[in-house]
Amino acid sequence: MKRVLVTGATGFVGNAVINSLIKNGFSPVALVRQGSEDKLEQKCEIAYGDILDKNSLIKALDDIYAVIHLVGIIREFPRKSVTFENMHTIATNNIVQASVEKGVRRYIHMSANGTRQNAVSEYHITKQKAEDIVKSSGLEYTIFRPSLIYGPSDSFINMLVSFMKKTPIFSYFGDGSYPMQPIYVDEVAECFVRSIENEKTVGMIYPLCGQNVYTYKEVLKMVSKAIGRNHLLLPVPEFAISTGISLFGKTDWFPITRDQFIMLTEGNVCDCNDATKILKVDLCDFYEKIDSYL
């Protein structure tokens, strides 16, 4: 079987990709740091390495047919060197250079919806720099830009649930009209894996979004309904959130950062779903899916 190295394998999306690789007849190799093995949900081959240490990646790439690079963060922790620049730009540069040196040709890259040259958030700026590295590498690449990814072990929907279970009242930002198009994690994983041997996807950049567009307020109502509650939703003015972010946004305990707020207010929808059509990935209904596991 063809061996596929997965970076970020122990994460939310990474575990789904491992499952999809096995289902589709590939042999996954999970790049993990020592001590992180127990975060893998499926038993598979392990390669020890650190995405910020290029030399450690060279050995991990022995006899690898393709790379699926998933490493990314949504929030920085500078004291731990967990920054957008490190985890998006430098990490990508390391795995791309190592792949080129080892003669790996096929490379699948996870970026993010909203990534663009004139981005405002540091998150999207570093994602764009990572994409530029991939595009100039000479690798046979495919770049995916997922929207909000949800699933049983996600961070966003589960964060909402944890707060909603504590109170009958829940707040939303501004008028709550920010558009969102969430996509289920298994659908994202299937797109990544099915693209490996699909020549039509080589050299392409695809947004990945779910079946329907919802407002942020609509998402909150559906989450509330899925957990059997009927929350009273109250608006919080944007200026109040901005003030809180200015004062506390860099602390670990504050629920939202500057970049997260920027991305929320920008919206997170796709102008097309070409990837799911080309790769024949069926999209599920957001409410039906969260209702099935929440």
Secondary structure, DSSP 8 states (H G I E B T S, - for coil): --EEEEETTTSHHHHHHHHHHHHTT-EEEEEE-TT-GGG-SS--EEEE--TT-HHHHHHHTTT-SEEEE----SS-BGGGTB-HIIIIIIHHHHHHHHHHHHT--EEEEE--TT--TT--SHHHHHHHHHHHHHHTS-SEEEEEEE-SEE-TT-SHHHHHHHHHTT-SEEEEETTS--EE--EEHHHHHHHHHHHTT-GGGTTEEEEE--S--EEHHHHHHHHHHHTT---EEEEE-HHHHHHHHHHHTTSSSSS--HHHHHHHHH-B--S--HHHHHTT-----HHHHHHHH-
